[in-house]
Amino acid sequence: MDFLRTRNYSKKNQYLISVLLVVLTAVLCFFLVGFIGYRAVALILLLVVSLNAILFDIFPVMLSALLSALIWNFFFIPPIFTLHISTAEDGLMFLMYFAIASINAVLTYKIREVERKERDEEEKVKAIKLYNTLLNSLSHELRTPISTIIGAIDTIKDNQTKLSDSNRYELYSEIEIAGLRLNRQVENLLSMSRLEAGFIQPKKDWCDLNELVFTVIKDNKEAATYHKIEFMPNEKLPLFKLDRGLVAQILHNLIHNAIQHTPRNSTIRIDLEYKEAHCIIHISDNGKGFPENEMDFVFDKFYRLHNTAAGGTGLGLSIVKGFTESMNGNVILENLPEGGAKFTIEIPCVISQNTDIDNE
């Protein structure tokens, strides 16, 4: 990263700042020259030229190198206030100073350019890899439900008089499930785009978390046909002031992740609690859990566990982490001793009983 992004400054500002740095340093050294000596001033000015080389383009740096040499000659090399150099030693030092300052400026600038090109190449490779990963994921995740919808519609159109009501209902159900799958993937992509752009701004309002969990479970009823979702509402739970939409998306993705990565007939359990102005959500399952060597990577974008069935874009858990952190919360993943995995979401929020809301 360019230090302070100063190379994005206009040429005029680069020239101005580089000259000011040299002049201000020279003024400071002028009052200290009696203590440090004029030869030490040369080293300090060389340091400033090096700093300019890190910050700015080549021409402002070369100007600062030339200016620093002239200033050192005029104000510090005896006799001062002239460009005359009285001794051969000082003359040689002046020439060496100018040569070293110029070479230092050019070399430092070249090194920075090489580093920038290498960094750009690395970023390009990462971008291509990310792009390919996204395409590979979407090619399956979007094509499959689209093919299901098209196939079901073609069957209905071509066999309008031959289909029984039960067959027609089954095809409609397939279209609905595929549509929900498409909608989920599009929502995940949009959510990731919002996270990448930094557009997530939680909109807090009072929320009944028990009711929200029931709503999310209902929305995932079709997807959880072969799984059991257990939830016992916590009647002692107060209301929480948080972003209902973000929490719902977190719950959706965690439940869907559990459904996708646990065997049929597995149980997914949701528990709610609170303490010290924190809303706490536990989502656990009795599946196989996560490989210990992969637990540090499961929240990375597009990461999918090795040796798992194809499917999923690898965005769900990264969105869970991003949305949780956007509310200043924390997500913890652990494997359970008896088998399975457990996600714990802790979100700091205002907690209130129903009687307190009237004052809002």
C-alpha positions as CSV (number, residue, x, y, z in Angstrom):
1,M,0.0,0.0,0.0
2,D,1.3,3.4,-0.9
3,F,2.0,5.3,2.3
4,L,-0.9,7.6,2.9
5,R,-1.7,7.2,-0.8
6,T,0.3,10.4,-1.5
7,R,1.0,9.3,-5.0
8,N,-2.6,10.0,-5.8
9,Y,-2.0,13.6,-5.0
10,S,-1.8,16.0,-7.9
11,K,1.7,16.9,-9.3
12,K,1.4,20.4,-7.9
13,N,0.7,19.1,-4.4
14,Q,3.5,16.6,-4.6
15,Y,6.0,19.3,-5.6
16,L,4.7,21.6,-2.9
17,I,4.8,19.1,-0.1
18,S,8.3,17.7,-1.0
19,V,9.8,21.2,-1.1
20,L,8.1,22.1,2.2
21,L,9.5,19.0,3.9
22,V,13.1,20.0,2.8
23,V,12.7,23.6,3.7
24,L,11.2,23.0,7.2
25,T,13.9,20.4,7.9
26,A,16.6,22.9,6.8
27,V,15.1,25.6,9.1
28,L,15.1,23.3,12.0
29,C,18.7,22.2,11.3
30,F,19.8,25.8,10.9
31,F,19.0,26.4,14.6
32,L,20.7,23.2,15.7
33,V,23.8,23.3,13.5
34,G,25.9,24.6,16.3
35,F,25.2,21.4,18.3
36,I,25.2,18.8,15.5
37,G,27.6,20.2,13.0
38,Y,26.9,20.9,9.3
39,R,28.0,17.4,8.2
40,A,25.2,15.8,10.3
41,V,22.8,18.2,8.6
42,A,23.6,16.4,5.3
43,L,22.5,13.1,6.8
44,I,19.3,14.6,8.0
45,L,18.5,16.1,4.6
46,L,19.3,12.8,2.9
47,L,16.8,11.2,5.2
48,V,14.1,13.7,4.1
49,V,14.9,13.0,0.5
50,S,14.5,9.3,1.1
51,L,11.1,9.9,2.8
52,N,10.0,11.9,-0.3
53,A,11.1,9.0,-2.5
54,I,8.8,6.8,-0.6
55,L,5.9,9.2,-0.7
56,F,6.0,10.8,-4.2
57,D,6.8,10.4,-7.9
58,I,10.3,10.7,-9.3
59,F,10.3,14.3,-10.5
60,P,9.2,15.9,-7.2
61,V,11.8,13.7,-5.5
62,M,14.6,14.8,-7.8
63,L,13.6,18.4,-7.2
64,S,13.8,17.9,-3.5
65,A,17.3,16.2,-3.9
66,L,18.6,19.2,-5.9
67,L,17.0,21.7,-3.5
68,S,18.4,20.0,-0.4
69,A,21.9,20.0,-2.0
70,L,21.8,23.7,-2.7
71,I,20.4,24.5,0.7
72,W,23.1,22.5,2.4
73,N,25.7,24.4,0.4
74,F,24.2,27.9,0.9
75,F,23.3,27.7,4.5
76,F,25.6,25.2,6.1
77,I,28.9,24.6,4.3
78,P,31.4,27.4,5.3
79,P,31.4,30.1,4.2
80,I,27.6,30.2,4.7
81,F,25.2,32.4,2.7
82,T,27.2,31.8,-0.5
83,L,27.5,28.9,-3.0
84,H,31.3,29.1,-2.6
85,I,33.0,26.1,-1.1
86,S,36.3,26.9,0.5
87,T,37.9,23.5,0.9
88,A,38.4,20.6,-1.4
89,E,37.1,18.3,1.3
90,D,33.8,20.2,1.5
91,G,33.6,20.3,-2.3
92,L,34.0,16.6,-2.5
93,M,31.4,16.1,0.2
94,F,29.0,18.3,-1.7
95,L,29.4,16.4,-4.9
96,M,29.0,13.1,-3.0
97,Y,25.9,14.4,-1.3
98,F,24.2,15.4,-4.5
99,A,25.1,12.1,-6.2
100,I,24.0,10.0,-3.2
101,A,20.7,12.0,-2.9
102,S,20.0,11.6,-6.6
103,I,20.8,7.9,-6.6
104,N,18.9,7.3,-3.4
105,A,15.9,9.1,-4.8
106,V,15.9,7.1,-8.1
107,L,16.6,3.7,-6.5
108,T,13.9,4.1,-3.8
109,Y,11.4,5.2,-6.4
110,K,12.3,2.2,-8.6
111,I,12.0,-0.2,-5.7
112,R,8.6,1.2,-4.9
113,E,7.5,0.8,-8.5
114,V,8.6,-2.8,-8.6
115,E,6.7,-3.5,-5.3
116,R,3.7,-1.8,-6.8
117,K,3.8,-3.9,-9.9
118,E,4.2,-7.1,-8.0
119,R,1.3,-6.1,-5.7
120,D,-0.9,-5.3,-8.7
121,E,0.0,-8.7,-10.3
122,E,-0.9,-10.5,-7.0
123,E,-4.2,-8.6,-6.8
124,K,-4.9,-9.5,-10.4
125,V,-4.3,-13.2,-9.8
126,K,-6.5,-13.1,-6.7
127,A,-9.2,-11.3,-8.6
128,I,-9.1,-13.9,-11.4
129,K,-9.1,-16.7,-8.9
130,L,-12.1,-15.1,-7.0
131,Y,-13.9,-14.6,-10.3
132,N,-13.4,-18.2,-11.4
133,T,-14.5,-19.5,-8.0
134,L,-17.6,-17.4,-8.2
135,L,-18.4,-18.5,-11.7
136,N,-17.8,-22.2,-10.8
137,S,-20.1,-21.9,-7.8
138,L,-22.9,-20.0,-9.6
139,S,-22.7,-22.3,-12.6
140,H,-24.1,-25.0,-10.4
141,E,-26.1,-23.1,-7.9
142,L,-28.0,-21.1,-10.4
143,R,-28.2,-23.5,-13.3
144,T,-29.7,-26.3,-11.2
145,P,-32.8,-24.5,-10.0
146,I,-33.2,-22.7,-13.4
147,S,-33.2,-26.1,-15.1
148,T,-35.7,-27.4,-12.6
149,I,-38.0,-24.5,-13.2
150,I,-37.8,-24.7,-17.0
151,G,-38.2,-28.5,-17.0
152,A,-41.3,-28.4,-14.7
153,I,-42.9,-25.6,-16.8
154,D,-42.3,-27.5,-20.0
155,T,-43.8,-30.6,-18.5
156,I,-46.9,-28.7,-17.4
157,K,-47.3,-27.0,-20.8
158,D,-46.8,-30.2,-22.8
159,N,-49.0,-32.4,-20.7
160,Q,-51.8,-30.1,-19.5
161,T,-54.5,-32.7,-20.1
162,K,-52.5,-35.7,-19.0
163,L,-51.2,-34.5,-15.6
164,S,-53.1,-35.5,-12.5
165,D,-53.7,-32.9,-9.8
166,S,-51.1,-34.6,-7.6
167,N,-48.5,-34.5,-10.3
168,R,-49.2,-30.9,-11.1
169,Y,-49.0,-30.0,-7.4
170,E,-45.6,-31.8,-7.2
171,L,-44.3,-29.9,-10.2
172,Y,-45.5,-26.6,-8.7
173,S,-43.7,-27.5,-5.5
174,E,-40.5,-28.1,-7.4
175,I,-40.8,-24.7,-9.1
176,E,-41.4,-23.1,-5.7
177,I,-38.4,-24.8,-4.1
178,A,-36.2,-23.9,-7.0
179,G,-37.4,-20.3,-7.0
180,L,-36.6,-20.1,-3.2
181,R,-33.2,-21.5,-3.9
182,L,-32.5,-18.9,-6.6
183,N,-33.8,-16.2,-4.4
184,R,-31.5,-17.3,-1.5
185,Q,-28.5,-17.3,-3.8
186,V,-29.3,-13.8,-5.2
187,E,-29.8,-12.5,-1.7
188,N,-26.5,-13.9,-0.6
189,L,-24.7,-12.3,-3.6
190,L,-26.4,-8.9,-2.9
191,S,-25.5,-9.2,0.8
192,M,-21.9,-9.9,0.0
193,S,-21.8,-7.0,-2.4
194,R,-23.2,-4.7,0.4
195,L,-20.6,-6.1,2.8
196,E,-17.7,-5.6,0.3
197,A,-18.9,-2.0,-0.4
198,G,-19.3,-1.2,3.3
199,F,-23.0,-0.3,2.9
200,I,-24.3,-2.3,5.8
201,Q,-25.8,0.2,8.3
202,P,-27.9,-1.6,10.9
203,K,-31.4,-0.2,11.4
204,K,-32.2,-1.0,15.0
205,D,-35.7,-1.4,16.2
206,W,-37.4,-3.5,19.0
207,C,-37.6,-7.1,18.1
208,D,-39.2,-10.2,19.6
209,L,-36.5,-12.8,19.0
210,N,-38.8,-15.7,19.7
211,E,-41.2,-14.6,17.0
212,L,-38.3,-14.0,14.6
213,V,-37.0,-17.5,15.0
214,F,-40.4,-19.0,14.4
215,T,-40.7,-17.0,11.2
216,V,-37.3,-18.1,10.0
217,I,-38.1,-21.8,10.8
218,K,-41.3,-21.5,8.9
219,D,-39.5,-20.0,5.9
220,N,-37.1,-23.0,5.9
221,K,-39.8,-25.6,6.4
222,E,-39.5,-26.9,2.8
223,A,-35.7,-27.1,2.8
224,A,-35.8,-28.9,6.2
225,T,-38.1,-31.7,5.0
226,Y,-35.6,-34.4,6.0
227,H,-34.3,-32.6,9.1
228,K,-35.8,-31.7,12.5
229,I,-35.6,-28.2,13.8
230,E,-36.0,-27.9,17.5
231,F,-36.8,-24.6,19.2
232,M,-38.3,-24.0,22.6
233,P,-39.1,-20.3,23.0
234,N,-37.6,-18.6,26.0
235,E,-40.6,-17.0,27.7
236,K,-38.3,-14.9,29.9
237,L,-36.6,-13.3,27.0
238,P,-37.0,-9.5,26.8
239,L,-37.2,-7.5,23.6
240,F,-34.0,-6.5,21.9
241,K,-33.2,-3.4,19.9
242,L,-31.4,-4.7,16.8
243,D,-31.6,-5.0,13.1
244,R,-34.3,-7.6,12.5
245,G,-33.4,-8.1,8.9
246,L,-29.7,-8.8,9.5
247,V,-30.5,-11.2,12.3
248,A,-33.1,-13.0,10.1
249,Q,-30.4,-13.4,7.4
250,I,-27.9,-14.7,9.9
251,L,-30.5,-17.3,11.1
252,H,-31.4,-18.3,7.5
253,N,-27.8,-18.9,6.6
254,L,-26.9,-20.9,9.7
255,I,-30.0,-23.1,9.4
256,H,-29.4,-23.6,5.7
257,N,-25.7,-24.5,6.3
258,A,-26.7,-27.0,8.9
259,I,-29.3,-28.6,6.6
260,Q,-26.8,-28.7,3.8
261,H,-23.9,-30.3,5.7
262,T,-25.6,-32.7,8.1
263,P,-27.1,-36.2,7.2
264,R,-30.8,-36.7,6.7
265,N,-32.8,-37.0,9.9
266,S,-30.3,-34.8,11.8
267,T,-31.6,-32.4,14.4
268,I,-30.9,-28.7,14.4
269,R,-31.5,-26.9,17.7
270,I,-31.9,-23.2,18.3
271,D,-31.6,-21.7,21.8
272,L,-31.9,-18.1,22.9
273,E,-30.6,-16.3,25.9
274,Y,-29.2,-12.9,27.0
275,K,-26.8,-11.5,29.5
276,E,-25.0,-8.2,30.1
277,A,-26.8,-6.3,27.4
278,H,-26.0,-9.0,24.8
279,C,-28.5,-11.0,22.7
280,I,-27.1,-14.6,22.4
281,I,-28.2,-17.2,19.8
282,H,-27.1,-20.8,19.8
283,I,-27.6,-23.0,16.7
284,S,-26.3,-26.5,17.1
285,D,-26.7,-29.8,15.3
286,N,-25.9,-33.5,15.9
287,G,-24.1,-34.0,12.6
288,K,-20.4,-34.8,12.1
289,G,-19.1,-31.4,13.0
290,F,-16.3,-29.5,11.2
291,P,-12.8,-30.8,10.5
292,E,-10.5,-29.2,13.1
293,N,-8.0,-28.1,10.4
294,E,-10.7,-26.2,8.5
295,M,-12.5,-24.4,11.3
296,D,-10.3,-21.3,10.9
297,F,-11.4,-21.0,7.2
298,V,-15.1,-21.7,7.2
299,F,-16.0,-18.0,7.4
300,D,-13.8,-17.1,4.4
301,K,-15.5,-16.0,1.2
302,F,-16.3,-18.9,-1.2
303,Y,-14.7,-21.4,1.1
304,R,-16.2,-24.9,1.0
305,L,-15.3,-27.8,3.1
306,H,-13.2,-30.5,1.5
307,N,-14.7,-33.9,0.7
308,T,-18.3,-32.5,0.9
309,A,-21.0,-32.8,-1.6
310,A,-21.1,-30.2,-4.4
311,G,-23.4,-27.3,-3.9
312,G,-23.4,-23.9,-2.3
313,T,-21.4,-20.8,-3.1
314,G,-19.4,-20.7,0.1
315,L,-21.0,-17.3,0.9
316,G,-23.4,-18.2,3.7
317,L,-21.0,-18.3,6.7
318,S,-19.0,-15.3,5.5
319,I,-22.2,-13.3,5.4
320,V,-23.1,-14.6,8.9
321,K,-19.7,-13.3,10.1
322,G,-20.0,-10.0,8.2
323,F,-23.6,-9.2,9.3
324,T,-22.7,-10.1,13.0
325,E,-19.7,-7.9,13.0
326,S,-21.6,-5.1,11.4
327,M,-23.7,-5.0,14.6
328,N,-20.5,-5.1,16.6
329,G,-21.2,-8.8,17.5
330,N,-19.1,-11.9,17.5
331,V,-19.6,-15.4,16.1
332,I,-18.0,-18.5,17.6
333,L,-17.9,-22.0,16.1
334,E,-17.1,-25.1,18.1
335,N,-17.5,-28.8,17.8
336,L,-19.6,-30.5,20.4
337,P,-18.1,-33.4,22.5
338,E,-21.0,-35.6,21.6
339,G,-20.8,-34.8,17.9
340,G,-22.0,-32.0,15.7
341,A,-21.3,-28.3,15.6
342,K,-22.5,-25.3,17.5
343,F,-22.5,-21.6,16.4
344,T,-22.9,-19.0,19.0
345,I,-23.9,-15.4,17.9
346,E,-23.4,-12.7,20.5
347,I,-24.8,-9.2,19.6
348,P,-24.6,-6.2,21.9
349,C,-27.9,-4.4,22.1
350,V,-30.3,-2.5,24.2
351,I,-32.5,-4.8,26.2
352,S,-36.0,-3.8,27.3
353,Q,-39.1,-5.2,28.9
354,N,-42.4,-4.4,27.1
355,T,-43.3,-1.7,29.6
356,D,-40.2,0.3,28.7
357,I,-41.1,0.6,25.0
358,D,-43.9,3.0,25.6
359,N,-41.2,5.7,26.2
360,E,-39.5,5.1,22.8
